[in-house]
Protein backbone atom coordinates (compact mmCIF):
# COMPACT_ATOMS: atom_id res chain seq x y z
CA UNK A 1 0.00 0.00 0.00
CA UNK A 2 1.50 3.28 -1.06
CA UNK A 3 -0.90 5.83 0.43
CA UNK A 4 -3.89 6.28 2.69
CA UNK A 5 -6.38 9.08 2.18
CA UNK A 6 -7.91 10.73 5.26
CA UNK A 7 -11.02 12.90 5.25
CA UNK A 8 -10.44 15.73 7.73
CA UNK A 9 -13.41 17.68 9.10
CA UNK A 10 -14.06 20.19 11.84
CA UNK A 11 -16.05 18.48 14.61
CA UNK A 12 -19.40 19.96 15.66
CA UNK A 13 -18.36 19.94 19.32
CA UNK A 14 -15.00 21.55 18.51
CA UNK A 15 -11.67 20.21 17.35
CA UNK A 16 -11.02 18.07 14.27
CA UNK A 17 -11.62 14.50 13.13
CA UNK A 18 -9.87 12.33 10.55
CA UNK A 19 -11.22 9.11 8.99
CA UNK A 20 -9.24 6.91 6.62
CA UNK A 21 -10.91 5.82 3.40
CA UNK A 22 -10.80 2.04 3.00
CA UNK A 23 -9.26 1.43 6.43
CA UNK A 24 -10.68 1.25 9.94
CA UNK A 25 -8.71 4.23 11.22
CA UNK A 26 -10.34 7.20 12.99
CA UNK A 27 -8.81 9.82 15.25
CA UNK A 28 -9.53 13.27 16.61
CA UNK A 29 -7.73 16.21 18.21
CA UNK A 30 -8.25 19.76 19.41
CA UNK A 31 -6.18 21.42 16.66
CA UNK A 32 -4.81 20.55 13.21
CA UNK A 33 -1.18 20.12 14.26
CA UNK A 34 -2.18 17.70 17.01
CA UNK A 35 -4.46 15.89 14.55
CA UNK A 36 -1.54 15.30 12.18
CA UNK A 37 0.42 13.73 15.04
CA UNK A 38 -2.60 11.60 15.99
CA UNK A 39 -3.00 10.42 12.37
CA UNK A 40 0.66 9.36 12.20
CA UNK A 41 0.34 7.54 15.53
CA UNK A 42 -2.88 5.78 14.49
CA UNK A 43 -1.30 4.59 11.23
CA UNK A 44 1.78 3.30 13.07
CA UNK A 45 -0.49 1.33 15.43
CA UNK A 46 -2.61 -0.05 12.58
CA UNK A 47 0.15 -1.38 10.29
CA UNK A 48 3.23 -3.55 10.66
CA UNK A 49 6.51 -1.96 9.51
CA UNK A 50 6.57 -3.90 6.23
CA UNK A 51 2.98 -2.80 5.40
CA UNK A 52 3.37 0.89 6.35
CA UNK A 53 2.07 3.29 3.67
CA UNK A 54 4.52 5.80 2.19
CA UNK A 55 2.08 8.72 1.96
CA UNK A 56 -0.75 9.98 4.14
CA UNK A 57 -2.96 12.28 2.08
CA UNK A 58 -5.30 14.63 3.95
CA UNK A 59 -8.48 15.91 2.26
CA UNK A 60 -9.94 18.83 4.18
CA UNK A 61 -13.73 19.15 4.04
CA UNK A 62 -15.03 22.65 4.67
CA UNK A 63 -18.80 22.91 4.77
CA UNK A 64 -20.41 26.35 4.76
CA UNK A 65 -24.06 27.35 4.80
CA UNK A 66 -25.27 30.55 3.15
CA UNK A 67 -28.49 32.31 4.12
CA UNK A 68 -30.72 33.54 1.30
PyMOL Python script that loads the backbone (N, CA, C, O; Angstrom):
from pymol import cmd

cmd.read_pdbstr("""\
ATOM      1  N   UNK A   1       0.850  -1.175   0.000  1.00  0.00           N
ATOM      2  CA  UNK A   1       0.000   0.000   0.000  1.00  0.00           C
ATOM      3  C   UNK A   1       0.893   1.234   0.000  1.00  0.00           C
ATOM      4  O   UNK A   1       1.783   1.373   0.839  1.00  0.00           O
ATOM      5  N   UNK A   2       0.647   2.109  -0.934  1.00  0.00           N
ATOM      6  CA  UNK A   2       1.503   3.281  -1.057  1.00  0.00           C
ATOM      7  C   UNK A   2       0.980   4.504  -0.328  1.00  0.00           C
ATOM      8  O   UNK A   2       1.765   5.310   0.172  1.00  0.00           O
ATOM      9  N   UNK A   3      -0.368   4.656  -0.260  1.00  0.00           N
ATOM     10  CA  UNK A   3      -0.900   5.826   0.432  1.00  0.00           C
ATOM     11  C   UNK A   3      -2.256   5.532   1.051  1.00  0.00           C
ATOM     12  O   UNK A   3      -2.980   4.633   0.624  1.00  0.00           O
ATOM     13  N   UNK A   4      -2.575   6.314   2.064  1.00  0.00           N
ATOM     14  CA  UNK A   4      -3.891   6.278   2.685  1.00  0.00           C
ATOM     15  C   UNK A   4      -4.449   7.689   2.614  1.00  0.00           C
ATOM     16  O   UNK A   4      -3.744   8.661   2.884  1.00  0.00           O
ATOM     17  N   UNK A   5      -5.709   7.792   2.250  1.00  0.00           N
ATOM     18  CA  UNK A   5      -6.382   9.083   2.181  1.00  0.00           C
ATOM     19  C   UNK A   5      -7.242   9.246   3.431  1.00  0.00           C
ATOM     20  O   UNK A   5      -8.014   8.354   3.783  1.00  0.00           O
ATOM     21  N   UNK A   6      -7.103  10.382   4.094  1.00  0.00           N
ATOM     22  CA  UNK A   6      -7.911  10.730   5.256  1.00  0.00           C
ATOM     23  C   UNK A   6      -8.822  11.891   4.916  1.00  0.00           C
ATOM     24  O   UNK A   6      -8.404  12.856   4.276  1.00  0.00           O
ATOM     25  N   UNK A   7     -10.078  11.791   5.350  1.00  0.00           N
ATOM     26  CA  UNK A   7     -11.017  12.899   5.253  1.00  0.00           C
ATOM     27  C   UNK A   7     -10.956  13.632   6.585  1.00  0.00           C
ATOM     28  O   UNK A   7     -11.223  13.049   7.636  1.00  0.00           O
ATOM     29  N   UNK A   8     -10.603  14.915   6.536  1.00  0.00           N
ATOM     30  CA  UNK A   8     -10.444  15.729   7.735  1.00  0.00           C
ATOM     31  C   UNK A   8     -11.581  16.742   7.788  1.00  0.00           C
ATOM     32  O   UNK A   8     -11.820  17.481   6.833  1.00  0.00           O
ATOM     33  N   UNK A   9     -12.282  16.761   8.933  1.00  0.00           N
ATOM     34  CA  UNK A   9     -13.410  17.681   9.101  1.00  0.00           C
ATOM     35  C   UNK A   9     -13.359  18.332  10.476  1.00  0.00           C
ATOM     36  O   UNK A   9     -12.835  17.764  11.434  1.00  0.00           O
ATOM     37  N   UNK A  10     -13.908  19.525  10.549  1.00  0.00           N
ATOM     38  CA  UNK A  10     -14.061  20.185  11.837  1.00  0.00           C
ATOM     39  C   UNK A  10     -15.227  19.518  12.570  1.00  0.00           C
ATOM     40  O   UNK A  10     -16.300  19.337  11.995  1.00  0.00           O
ATOM     41  N   UNK A  11     -15.022  19.157  13.823  1.00  0.00           N
ATOM     42  CA  UNK A  11     -16.051  18.482  14.605  1.00  0.00           C
ATOM     43  C   UNK A  11     -17.076  19.493  15.107  1.00  0.00           C
ATOM     44  O   UNK A  11     -16.729  20.633  15.416  1.00  0.00           O
ATOM     45  N   UNK A  12     -18.331  19.079  15.188  1.00  0.00           N
ATOM     46  CA  UNK A  12     -19.403  19.960  15.661  1.00  0.00           C
ATOM     47  C   UNK A  12     -19.151  20.447  17.089  1.00  0.00           C
ATOM     48  O   UNK A  12     -19.454  21.595  17.416  1.00  0.00           O
ATOM     49  N   UNK A  13     -18.605  19.589  17.927  1.00  0.00           N
ATOM     50  CA  UNK A  13     -18.363  19.941  19.322  1.00  0.00           C
ATOM     51  C   UNK A  13     -17.014  20.612  19.536  1.00  0.00           C
ATOM     52  O   UNK A  13     -16.607  20.849  20.674  1.00  0.00           O
ATOM     53  N   UNK A  14     -16.321  20.916  18.447  1.00  0.00           N
ATOM     54  CA  UNK A  14     -15.003  21.551  18.515  1.00  0.00           C
ATOM     55  C   UNK A  14     -13.904  20.563  18.184  1.00  0.00           C
ATOM     56  O   UNK A  14     -14.083  19.355  18.341  1.00  0.00           O
ATOM     57  N   UNK A  15     -12.796  21.054  17.737  1.00  0.00           N
ATOM     58  CA  UNK A  15     -11.675  20.206  17.351  1.00  0.00           C
ATOM     59  C   UNK A  15     -11.831  19.680  15.934  1.00  0.00           C
ATOM     60  O   UNK A  15     -12.612  20.213  15.145  1.00  0.00           O
ATOM     61  N   UNK A  16     -11.086  18.633  15.619  1.00  0.00           N
ATOM     62  CA  UNK A  16     -11.023  18.074  14.267  1.00  0.00           C
ATOM     63  C   UNK A  16     -11.069  16.560  14.320  1.00  0.00           C
ATOM     64  O   UNK A  16     -10.642  15.951  15.300  1.00  0.00           O
ATOM     65  N   UNK A  17     -11.593  15.948  13.253  1.00  0.00           N
ATOM     66  CA  UNK A  17     -11.617  14.496  13.126  1.00  0.00           C
ATOM     67  C   UNK A  17     -10.963  14.098  11.803  1.00  0.00           C
ATOM     68  O   UNK A  17     -10.925  14.874  10.849  1.00  0.00           O
ATOM     69  N   UNK A  18     -10.453  12.876  11.774  1.00  0.00           N
ATOM     70  CA  UNK A  18      -9.866  12.325  10.547  1.00  0.00           C
ATOM     71  C   UNK A  18     -10.284  10.866  10.432  1.00  0.00           C
ATOM     72  O   UNK A  18     -10.149  10.093  11.381  1.00  0.00           O
ATOM     73  N   UNK A  19     -10.797  10.497   9.252  1.00  0.00           N
ATOM     74  CA  UNK A  19     -11.218   9.113   8.987  1.00  0.00           C
ATOM     75  C   UNK A  19     -10.543   8.646   7.713  1.00  0.00           C
ATOM     76  O   UNK A  19     -10.593   9.326   6.687  1.00  0.00           O
ATOM     77  N   UNK A  20      -9.909   7.479   7.781  1.00  0.00           N
ATOM     78  CA  UNK A  20      -9.239   6.905   6.621  1.00  0.00           C
ATOM     79  C   UNK A  20     -10.265   6.283   5.690  1.00  0.00           C
ATOM     80  O   UNK A  20     -11.222   5.654   6.140  1.00  0.00           O
ATOM     81  N   UNK A  21     -10.064   6.459   4.401  1.00  0.00           N
ATOM     82  CA  UNK A  21     -10.906   5.818   3.397  1.00  0.00           C
ATOM     83  C   UNK A  21     -10.355   4.424   3.130  1.00  0.00           C
ATOM     84  O   UNK A  21      -9.182   4.265   2.791  1.00  0.00           O
ATOM     85  N   UNK A  22     -11.209   3.417   3.285  1.00  0.00           N
ATOM     86  CA  UNK A  22     -10.800   2.041   3.001  1.00  0.00           C
ATOM     87  C   UNK A  22     -10.073   1.349   4.133  1.00  0.00           C
ATOM     88  O   UNK A  22      -9.647   0.203   3.982  1.00  0.00           O
ATOM     89  N   UNK A  23      -9.920   2.020   5.266  1.00  0.00           N
ATOM     90  CA  UNK A  23      -9.263   1.434   6.426  1.00  0.00           C
ATOM     91  C   UNK A  23     -10.070   1.789   7.673  1.00  0.00           C
ATOM     92  O   UNK A  23     -10.781   2.793   7.686  1.00  0.00           O
ATOM     93  N   UNK A  24      -9.966   0.992   8.694  1.00  0.00           N
ATOM     94  CA  UNK A  24     -10.681   1.247   9.942  1.00  0.00           C
ATOM     95  C   UNK A  24      -9.815   2.097  10.872  1.00  0.00           C
ATOM     96  O   UNK A  24      -9.418   1.657  11.951  1.00  0.00           O
ATOM     97  N   UNK A  25      -9.533   3.319  10.430  1.00  0.00           N
ATOM     98  CA  UNK A  25      -8.713   4.233  11.223  1.00  0.00           C
ATOM     99  C   UNK A  25      -9.486   5.532  11.404  1.00  0.00           C
ATOM    100  O   UNK A  25      -9.917   6.148  10.429  1.00  0.00           O
ATOM    101  N   UNK A  26      -9.658   5.946  12.657  1.00  0.00           N
ATOM    102  CA  UNK A  26     -10.338   7.199  12.986  1.00  0.00           C
ATOM    103  C   UNK A  26      -9.611   7.821  14.166  1.00  0.00           C
ATOM    104  O   UNK A  26      -9.221   7.120  15.100  1.00  0.00           O
ATOM    105  N   UNK A  27      -9.429   9.125  14.127  1.00  0.00           N
ATOM    106  CA  UNK A  27      -8.814   9.817  15.247  1.00  0.00           C
ATOM    107  C   UNK A  27      -9.345  11.234  15.316  1.00  0.00           C
ATOM    108  O   UNK A  27      -9.982  11.717  14.379  1.00  0.00           O
ATOM    109  N   UNK A  28      -9.079  11.897  16.430  1.00  0.00           N
ATOM    110  CA  UNK A  28      -9.531  13.273  16.613  1.00  0.00           C
ATOM    111  C   UNK A  28      -8.553  14.028  17.502  1.00  0.00           C
ATOM    112  O   UNK A  28      -7.775  13.432  18.248  1.00  0.00           O
ATOM    113  N   UNK A  29      -8.610  15.361  17.406  1.00  0.00           N
ATOM    114  CA  UNK A  29      -7.728  16.205  18.210  1.00  0.00           C
ATOM    115  C   UNK A  29      -8.318  17.607  18.302  1.00  0.00           C
ATOM    116  O   UNK A  29      -9.252  17.955  17.580  1.00  0.00           O
ATOM    117  N   UNK A  30      -7.754  18.402  19.203  1.00  0.00           N
ATOM    118  CA  UNK A  30      -8.253  19.762  19.414  1.00  0.00           C
ATOM    119  C   UNK A  30      -7.822  20.744  18.327  1.00  0.00           C
ATOM    120  O   UNK A  30      -8.532  21.712  18.055  1.00  0.00           O
ATOM    121  N   UNK A  31      -6.661  20.504  17.699  1.00  0.00           N
ATOM    122  CA  UNK A  31      -6.177  21.418  16.658  1.00  0.00           C
ATOM    123  C   UNK A  31      -5.544  20.605  15.525  1.00  0.00           C
ATOM    124  O   UNK A  31      -5.296  19.408  15.671  1.00  0.00           O
ATOM    125  N   UNK A  32      -5.289  21.266  14.406  1.00  0.00           N
ATOM    126  CA  UNK A  32      -4.809  20.554  13.212  1.00  0.00           C
ATOM    127  C   UNK A  32      -3.411  19.964  13.391  1.00  0.00           C
ATOM    128  O   UNK A  32      -3.147  18.862  12.910  1.00  0.00           O
ATOM    129  N   UNK A  33      -2.525  20.662  14.062  1.00  0.00           N
ATOM    130  CA  UNK A  33      -1.175  20.123  14.258  1.00  0.00           C
ATOM    131  C   UNK A  33      -1.218  18.861  15.121  1.00  0.00           C
ATOM    132  O   UNK A  33      -0.525  17.884  14.836  1.00  0.00           O
ATOM    133  N   UNK A  34      -2.024  18.887  16.163  1.00  0.00           N
ATOM    134  CA  UNK A  34      -2.180  17.695  17.010  1.00  0.00           C
ATOM    135  C   UNK A  34      -2.844  16.569  16.234  1.00  0.00           C
ATOM    136  O   UNK A  34      -2.505  15.401  16.423  1.00  0.00           O
ATOM    137  N   UNK A  35      -3.789  16.911  15.361  1.00  0.00           N
ATOM    138  CA  UNK A  35      -4.465  15.893  14.552  1.00  0.00           C
ATOM    139  C   UNK A  35      -3.474  15.180  13.634  1.00  0.00           C
ATOM    140  O   UNK A  35      -3.552  13.963  13.467  1.00  0.00           O
ATOM    141  N   UNK A  36      -2.558  15.918  13.046  1.00  0.00           N
ATOM    142  CA  UNK A  36      -1.545  15.300  12.176  1.00  0.00           C
ATOM    143  C   UNK A  36      -0.707  14.301  12.966  1.00  0.00           C
ATOM    144  O   UNK A  36      -0.400  13.217  12.470  1.00  0.00           O
ATOM    145  N   UNK A  37      -0.335  14.662  14.192  1.00  0.00           N
ATOM    146  CA  UNK A  37       0.425  13.734  15.044  1.00  0.00           C
ATOM    147  C   UNK A  37      -0.414  12.503  15.380  1.00  0.00           C
ATOM    148  O   UNK A  37       0.098  11.383  15.387  1.00  0.00           O
ATOM    149  N   UNK A  38      -1.699  12.710  15.660  1.00  0.00           N
ATOM    150  CA  UNK A  38      -2.595  11.597  15.985  1.00  0.00           C
ATOM    151  C   UNK A  38      -2.789  10.669  14.787  1.00  0.00           C
ATOM    152  O   UNK A  38      -2.868   9.452  14.955  1.00  0.00           O
ATOM    153  N   UNK A  39      -2.865  11.231  13.585  1.00  0.00           N
ATOM    154  CA  UNK A  39      -2.997  10.415  12.366  1.00  0.00           C
ATOM    155  C   UNK A  39      -1.764   9.530  12.208  1.00  0.00           C
ATOM    156  O   UNK A  39      -1.883   8.325  11.985  1.00  0.00           O
ATOM    157  N   UNK A  40      -0.582  10.131  12.324  1.00  0.00           N
ATOM    158  CA  UNK A  40       0.658   9.357  12.197  1.00  0.00           C
ATOM    159  C   UNK A  40       0.689   8.220  13.227  1.00  0.00           C
ATOM    160  O   UNK A  40       1.028   7.084  12.895  1.00  0.00           O
ATOM    161  N   UNK A  41       0.335   8.536  14.468  1.00  0.00           N
ATOM    162  CA  UNK A  41       0.340   7.541  15.532  1.00  0.00           C
ATOM    163  C   UNK A  41      -0.662   6.419  15.246  1.00  0.00           C
ATOM    164  O   UNK A  41      -0.353   5.242  15.435  1.00  0.00           O
ATOM    165  N   UNK A  42      -1.858   6.787  14.792  1.00  0.00           N
ATOM    166  CA  UNK A  42      -2.883   5.778  14.489  1.00  0.00           C
ATOM    167  C   UNK A  42      -2.436   4.850  13.361  1.00  0.00           C
ATOM    168  O   UNK A  42      -2.681   3.645  13.414  1.00  0.00           O
ATOM    169  N   UNK A  43      -1.788   5.403  12.352  1.00  0.00           N
ATOM    170  CA  UNK A  43      -1.304   4.587  11.230  1.00  0.00           C
ATOM    171  C   UNK A  43      -0.195   3.650  11.708  1.00  0.00           C
ATOM    172  O   UNK A  43      -0.162   2.482  11.321  1.00  0.00           O
ATOM    173  N   UNK A  44       0.709   4.152  12.541  1.00  0.00           N
ATOM    174  CA  UNK A  44       1.782   3.296  13.071  1.00  0.00           C
ATOM    175  C   UNK A  44       1.216   2.130  13.887  1.00  0.00           C
ATOM    176  O   UNK A  44       1.749   1.021  13.849  1.00  0.00           O
ATOM    177  N   UNK A  45       0.131   2.391  14.626  1.00  0.00           N
ATOM    178  CA  UNK A  45      -0.490   1.332  15.434  1.00  0.00           C
ATOM    179  C   UNK A  45      -1.253   0.325  14.570  1.00  0.00           C
ATOM    180  O   UNK A  45      -1.387  -0.843  14.937  1.00  0.00           O
ATOM    181  N   UNK A  46      -1.745   0.783  13.433  1.00  0.00           N
ATOM    182  CA  UNK A  46      -2.608  -0.048  12.582  1.00  0.00           C
ATOM    183  C   UNK A  46      -1.819  -0.995  11.669  1.00  0.00           C
ATOM    184  O   UNK A  46      -2.308  -2.075  11.336  1.00  0.00           O
ATOM    185  N   UNK A  47      -0.620  -0.606  11.265  1.00  0.00           N
ATOM    186  CA  UNK A  47       0.150  -1.382  10.285  1.00  0.00           C
ATOM    187  C   UNK A  47       1.463  -1.880  10.866  1.00  0.00           C
ATOM    188  O   UNK A  47       2.073  -1.235  11.718  1.00  0.00           O
ATOM    189  N   UNK A  48       1.885  -3.047  10.383  1.00  0.00           N
ATOM    190  CA  UNK A  48       3.231  -3.553  10.659  1.00  0.00           C
ATOM    191  C   UNK A  48       4.221  -2.726   9.833  1.00  0.00           C
ATOM    192  O   UNK A  48       3.827  -2.073   8.867  1.00  0.00           O
ATOM    193  N   UNK A  49       5.493  -2.751  10.206  1.00  0.00           N
ATOM    194  CA  UNK A  49       6.506  -1.959   9.513  1.00  0.00           C
ATOM    195  C   UNK A  49       6.577  -2.259   8.016  1.00  0.00           C
ATOM    196  O   UNK A  49       6.747  -1.345   7.210  1.00  0.00           O
ATOM    197  N   UNK A  50       6.448  -3.533   7.640  1.00  0.00           N
ATOM    198  CA  UNK A  50       6.570  -3.902   6.234  1.00  0.00           C
ATOM    199  C   UNK A  50       5.319  -3.555   5.418  1.00  0.00           C
ATOM    200  O   UNK A  50       5.346  -3.638   4.190  1.00  0.00           O
ATOM    201  N   UNK A  51       4.219  -3.166   6.086  1.00  0.00           N
ATOM    202  CA  UNK A  51       2.976  -2.796   5.398  1.00  0.00           C
ATOM    203  C   UNK A  51       2.703  -1.290   5.461  1.00  0.00           C
ATOM    204  O   UNK A  51       1.701  -0.826   4.918  1.00  0.00           O
ATOM    205  N   UNK A  52       3.577  -0.525   6.114  1.00  0.00           N
ATOM    206  CA  UNK A  52       3.372   0.895   6.355  1.00  0.00           C
ATOM    207  C   UNK A  52       3.260   1.665   5.040  1.00  0.00           C
ATOM    208  O   UNK A  52       4.119   1.521   4.169  1.00  0.00           O
ATOM    209  N   UNK A  53       2.209   2.483   4.884  1.00  0.00           N
ATOM    210  CA  UNK A  53       2.068   3.289   3.667  1.00  0.00           C
ATOM    211  C   UNK A  53       3.161   4.359   3.605  1.00  0.00           C
ATOM    212  O   UNK A  53       3.687   4.791   4.631  1.00  0.00           O
ATOM    213  N   UNK A  54       3.486   4.772   2.388  1.00  0.00           N
ATOM    214  CA  UNK A  54       4.518   5.796   2.188  1.00  0.00           C
ATOM    215  C   UNK A  54       3.965   7.209   2.342  1.00  0.00           C
ATOM    216  O   UNK A  54       4.675   8.120   2.767  1.00  0.00           O
ATOM    217  N   UNK A  55       2.689   7.384   1.991  1.00  0.00           N
ATOM    218  CA  UNK A  55       2.082   8.718   1.962  1.00  0.00           C
ATOM    219  C   UNK A  55       0.758   8.704   2.720  1.00  0.00           C
ATOM    220  O   UNK A  55      -0.041   7.776   2.591  1.00  0.00           O
ATOM    221  N   UNK A  56       0.546   9.742   3.506  1.00  0.00           N
ATOM    222  CA  UNK A  56      -0.746   9.979   4.145  1.00  0.00           C
ATOM    223  C   UNK A  56      -1.300  11.261   3.539  1.00  0.00           C
ATOM    224  O   UNK A  56      -0.766  12.347   3.765  1.00  0.00           O
ATOM    225  N   UNK A  57      -2.372  11.128   2.770  1.00  0.00           N
ATOM    226  CA  UNK A  57      -2.960  12.278   2.077  1.00  0.00           C
ATOM    227  C   UNK A  57      -4.174  12.760   2.867  1.00  0.00           C
ATOM    228  O   UNK A  57      -5.058  11.970   3.197  1.00  0.00           O
ATOM    229  N   UNK A  58      -4.216  14.053   3.168  1.00  0.00           N
ATOM    230  CA  UNK A  58      -5.302  14.635   3.945  1.00  0.00           C
ATOM    231  C   UNK A  58      -6.191  15.477   3.035  1.00  0.00           C
ATOM    232  O   UNK A  58      -5.724  16.403   2.371  1.00  0.00           O
ATOM    233  N   UNK A  59      -7.481  15.140   3.015  1.00  0.00           N
ATOM    234  CA  UNK A  59      -8.478  15.911   2.264  1.00  0.00           C
ATOM    235  C   UNK A  59      -9.316  16.670   3.285  1.00  0.00           C
ATOM    236  O   UNK A  59     -10.034  16.076   4.089  1.00  0.00           O
ATOM    237  N   UNK A  60      -9.209  17.986   3.237  1.00  0.00           N
ATOM    238  CA  UNK A  60      -9.943  18.830   4.179  1.00  0.00           C
ATOM    239  C   UNK A  60     -11.325  19.152   3.619  1.00  0.00           C
ATOM    240  O   UNK A  60     -11.463  19.637   2.496  1.00  0.00           O
ATOM    241  N   UNK A  61     -12.343  18.869   4.429  1.00  0.00           N
ATOM    242  CA  UNK A  61     -13.726  19.153   4.041  1.00  0.00           C
ATOM    243  C   UNK A  61     -14.154  20.396   4.809  1.00  0.00           C
ATOM    244  O   UNK A  61     -14.103  20.433   6.039  1.00  0.00           O
ATOM    245  N   UNK A  62     -14.578  21.412   4.063  1.00  0.00           N
ATOM    246  CA  UNK A  62     -15.033  22.647   4.675  1.00  0.00           C
ATOM    247  C   UNK A  62     -16.464  22.904   4.203  1.00  0.00           C
ATOM    248  O   UNK A  62     -16.702  23.252   3.046  1.00  0.00           O
ATOM    249  N   UNK A  63     -17.394  22.729   5.111  1.00  0.00           N
ATOM    250  CA  UNK A  63     -18.797  22.908   4.770  1.00  0.00           C
ATOM    251  C   UNK A  63     -19.246  24.275   5.267  1.00  0.00           C
ATOM    252  O   UNK A  63     -18.979  24.654   6.407  1.00  0.00           O
ATOM    253  N   UNK A  64     -19.931  25.006   4.398  1.00  0.00           N
ATOM    254  CA  UNK A  64     -20.408  26.349   4.763  1.00  0.00           C
ATOM    255  C   UNK A  64     -21.844  26.516   4.301  1.00  0.00           C
ATOM    256  O   UNK A  64     -22.192  26.121   3.188  1.00  0.00           O
ATOM    257  N   UNK A  65     -22.669  27.092   5.141  1.00  0.00           N
ATOM    258  CA  UNK A  65     -24.059  27.353   4.802  1.00  0.00           C
ATOM    259  C   UNK A  65     -24.230  28.835   4.534  1.00  0.00           C
ATOM    260  O   UNK A  65     -23.697  29.670   5.265  1.00  0.00           O
ATOM    261  N   UNK A  66     -24.971  29.163   3.487  1.00  0.00           N
ATOM    262  CA  UNK A  66     -25.265  30.547   3.154  1.00  0.00           C
ATOM    263  C   UNK A  66     -26.743  30.811   3.331  1.00  0.00           C
ATOM    264  O   UNK A  66     -27.571  30.011   2.896  1.00  0.00           O
ATOM    265  N   UNK A  67     -27.086  31.911   3.958  1.00  0.00           N
ATOM    266  CA  UNK A  67     -28.485  32.305   4.116  1.00  0.00           C
ATOM    267  C   UNK A  67     -28.920  33.045   2.843  1.00  0.00           C
ATOM    268  O   UNK A  67     -28.138  33.765   2.222  1.00  0.00           O
ATOM    269  N   UNK A  68     -30.169  32.847   2.484  1.00  0.00           N
ATOM    270  CA  UNK A  68     -30.720  33.537   1.301  1.00  0.00           C
ATOM    271  C   UNK A  68     -31.397  34.812   1.720  1.00  0.00           C
ATOM    272  O   UNK A  68     -31.924  35.537   0.876  1.00  0.00           O
TER     273      UNK A  68
END
""", "prot")
cmd.dss("prot")
cmd.show_as("cartoon", "prot")
cmd.util.cbc("prot")
cmd.orient("prot")
